[in-house]
């Protein structure tokens, strides 16, 4: 009997120790859930584009940067890391509704090149032109609350050509004609000329400060990261 009591006394603290450990694991699990909620909440806030820029307007630069990073990463892995001499670009459509949450749709990364035939302009297959047709295809089927705002962002890694600049003057009107009661605003952006990610040098030499990205020279990219300020609106 005495021996049995001694065994029970030894077992009791072991049971309490297990319960204590289970309690600690439960607390740690709860803390982990709270941390995940906080991180996810911060991620959602960082992705908001409606009224988040310094002047309270739509944040085109953030949308452009998101496309630019995706395009740069796509180039780095394209063709088993060998890249391509073609241009990459893309587009984003953001709905800022009168009521409800904003919604942003990004296009696939678009591969631009010179049109090889004689039956269309050579810029007909540029990534910007493909982005334009992608936006048209999305807006043609869209229906939104009256008073909502739609923002279109188009991005190109290489500087936009002169012919595309001429075409772009009518693009916002083309988009607006597809929507009734929704205001559309459009901006075209490109990789910043003279940036290290564009010219592959840091610091950038004086004779390269006006140059844009040339895929022929850097098929897989320059190796420099695309910084938030390395995008610029097309003049």
C-alpha positions, 0 to 999 in steps of 0.5 A: 500500500505504501509503495502504491501511494509513492507511485501515485505521488510520482505520477501526479506531478507528471500529469500536471506537467503535461497539462501545463505544456498543453496550456502553453501550446494553446496560448502559443497557437492563439498568439499565432492566429492573432499574428496572422490576422494582423499580417493579413490585415496589413497586407490588405491595406497595402493593396488598397489603391483607391484614395491612398496616394499622397494627394488622396487620389487613385494610386497609379504608381502602386498599381504600376509598380505591382505590374512592373515587378511581375513583368521583371520577374517574368522576364528573369524566368522566361525561356529557362532564365534566358529571357527574350528580346521582346518587351513585357508589359501589362494593365490593371483595372481598379473599380472604386465603387460608390458602395462596397470594396474596391476591386483590382483586376490585373492582366497577364504579362503581355509580350510585345514585339514589332508586327511582322506583316504589312497589313497593320502598323508595326506597333500593332503587337506592342504590349501597350496595344495588347493591354488596350484590347485586354481592357476593352474586352473586360469593360465591354461586359462590365456593369457598375453602380452609377457614380463609381470610378474606374481607373486603368493603368497600362505599363511598358518596360521599354519606353512607349513609342511615338506611334503608340503615344498618338494612339493612346490619346483616344484610349480613355474615351474608348474606355469611357464609351463602354460604361454608362454612369461610371467615370473612367480615368487612364494613365500610361506608365513605363520603366523610368529612363535612367534608372539602374534597373533600366540601364544596368549600372549603378551609379548611372553614368551621365550618358545613360541617364536618359536611356530606357530599358533595352531588352536586346541588351538585357534579355533576362533583365539587368539584375537590378531590382525595380524600386518603387520610384523606378516607374514614370508616367509617359509624358 
